[in-house]
Amino acid sequence: AMGSNPTLDAGAENDGTENDGGGNDGAENDGGAENDGGGGNDGAENDGGAENDGGGGNDGDEGAPLRGDFDEDGKVSLSDFLLFVDAMGSSNPTFDLDGSGLVDLADLFLFYNSLLPSAKSNLLALERDLLELPVGVQLHQNTPNPFNSETVLSFILREPGPVRLEVFTVTGQRVKVLSQGDQEAGYHRISWDGLDDSGQPLASGVYLYRLATTEGVLSRKLVLLR
């Protein structure tokens, strides 16, 4: 369920995933991540409808179940995490927080975002040891792919920081900025309708989407069919 993740080594390829750290001469991210001076992203915009599923999201009516409180003791803690670890890879609806039918990394980060800030750092090392999680940023394959009217691009940040997610033609021309600005740690999903920055529909074909963070640049291919 966890799958391979794009490598950050320049020029490397990993199961159809490309690292554009040294390529794409026409793209506006040559040689590394575009972070506009590091952490500063004044006037940054997020046009792609980015979602951060979590962020301590337990809002609602009083008495509603606390997301991630699997042992029902009124708090989200280490004991809940251990229960979650046992359920990884299953279809147990109690732990399938995003309703995808599978308990996977997306559910892990929804759970993680339910924790108090003081508890998050304490669980990072434990998560890596028990679940063998990659330490760095992850960029997932878009779904569906190929797509016609809409697709979802998702990525995982282990730490908060500046992010830039863009779509390019295979010749390196940027056609869409999906997300630009600071993002919280966790699981993020962005919907894209196949339109360019001017609102015009793009032609059928293969495109690259690239995620630039302070750790480097990751990219994958997607296919648009009209």
Secondary structure, 3 states (H helix, E strand, C coil): CCCCCCCCCCCCEECCEECCCCCCCCCCCCCCCCCCCCCCCCCCCCCCCCEECCCCCCCCCCCCCCCCCCCCCCCCCHHHHHHHHHHCCCCCCCCCCCCCCCCCHHHHHHHHCCCCHHHHHHHHHHHHHHHCCCCCCEECCCECCCECCCEEEEEEECCCEEEEEEEEECCCCEEEEEEEEEECCEEEEEEECCECCCCCECCCEEEEEEEEECCEEEEEEEEECC
